[in-house]
Amino acid sequence: MRRTTHEYETELHSDGEVVMLGAVAYRGRTVLHSGPDMFAPLERWAQDVADEMRTPVTWRATSDGGEVHEDTRYPG
């Protein structure tokens, strides 16, 4: 059986701004598989960046329908 996928506009934020490391802005489009751990890749991404920057980082995923999912990760 094929899993359903959803495409989202995604970004990481710190202190209300999109995270920039060097010349790279942490935003783009991401395809995620439906399921209970659908946002796990974004959670890991945000956690890695929070650990590197040593500051809280919020991931955000927005769909075309305006649905928004987000959560904040803290340095470990």
C-alpha positions, 0 to 999 in steps of 0.5 A: 500500500502506498503512503499518502504524502503532503507538501508543505512550505517549511522553515525554521525560526529563532527569535522570530526570524528565519534561521540563517547559517552563513548564506543559507536560509532555513526555508523551503518545500518539504514532502512528508509522508502521512502518519503519526510521525509525519513531522519527525523529520522537521522535529529532528531538523529543528533539534539539530539546529537548536543544539548547534545554535544553542538557542530555541528553534521553532519549525513551521510547516504550512500547507496551501490550505493555510493549515499550520503545524509548528513546535519549538525545540530547545538545545539539549 
